[in-house]
Amino acid sequence: MPTLKFCGECNNLLYPRSDNNSKVLLYQCRNCNYSENAVAEDNWAPCVYKNDLLTVAMEQAGETKDLETDPTLQRKAIPCPKCHHEGAVFYQDQAKRHTTNMTLFYYCMNCKQLFRDPKVKTR
């Protein structure tokens, strides 16, 4: 069972880090330069670390609660594809995580449908 490791110098949490030159796994403090080898509890089983940076790419926007009442979001008269009401707030979000392109999302103030501008072509 995994346990938390703490820095021997400043008592902050140690985080796993790979040393690619010597091909070993270390625990390193983010506040000072303290590091130690990541050895398993029984001193012989290898310690495994996986740093997964990419997630599954999906065409979804982030949190969309009460956007119509947010005073910081801009409004635009764009027709909603669901109810054809012309009034929406809009914001940018990263639609696909494997690219750095930002997507402009619209949120209908009438039916609360989330949509993208139909004039903008997607790949």
N, C-alpha and C positions, 0 to 999 in steps of 0.2 A: 504494500500500500504506500502511495507517495506521501512524503512528509515535506513540510516547509523547511527550508534551510535559511539561516540568518547569517549576516556578515559578522566575522570575528572582530572587526575593528569598530563598526558604527552601529551594529545590531539592526540594520535594515534588511529587507528581504533580498535573497539572492535569486537571480533569474538564470535559466539555462542559456548557454551561448556555446556555439561550436567554434573551435579553433581549427580552421581549415588547413593551416600549415602543418601542425602536428597531428591532425585528424583525431582530436579528442574532444570530449564534451566537458564543459566547465560550468560551474555556477559562479556568476559574477554579480557584484554589487553595482547598482546604477548610480550610487552617490559617491563612492570612492573607488579606487582601482583594485580592491580586494577580489581575488578569485581563488577557487579551489577546484580540484578535479572532481568530477561527478562520478563517484564510486557507489555501486549499489550497496544496500544494507549488509548483505552477506559477503561483501568484498570479492566476489568472483563473477556474479551475473552481470552481463553488460547493461548499461543504462541507455535507454532509448529516448530520443527527443525528436519531435516532428514539429516544424514551424510551417504551418499551412497559411500562406498569404492570399492565395486565390480562392474565391468562393464560386459557387455555381452561378453563372450569368443568367439573370432573369430580367425581364422587362417589367419591373415593379418600381413604384415610387416609394419613398420613405413613409413616415408617419403622416397620416392624413385625417387628423381629428380637429374639428372646429376651425377649419381653414377660412371659412367665410367670415368669421368674426375677428380674424387676425388683422390688426390695423397696419402692420408692417408690410403686408403683401399688396402688390399692385393689382388693380382691376382692369379687365379688358372686355369689350363687347365682342365676344366670339361665340358663334352658335354651338351649343352642346349637341353632340351627335345622338344623344339619347332622347332628350326632351325638347331640343331646339330653342331653349331659352338663351338669350344673348346677355350673359353676365357670368363672368368667371374670374377667379383669382388665379395667379400663376406664379410659379417658382421654378428654379432649376435644381436638378438632382442628377446624380450619376446613374444612368439607367443600367448600363452593363458594366460590371466591375472589371472586366479584363481590358477595357479601353478607358481612356481618360476623357472621352467626350461627355459633355454635359447635355442633358435633355431638358427641354422646356415642357413642364407639366401644367395642365390647366385643371381646375377644380370647379365644377358647376355650382353656383350658389343656390340653384333651385333644387336639383335632384341629387346633388353631392356625387356626381359621376366624375371620375378621374380620367382625363384623356389628353392626348397630344394634339398639336396643331395638324389638321388634316392636309394642309398645304405643304408641310415639310416632309420630304421623302426620307424614309428610313432604309437602311441597307438590308 
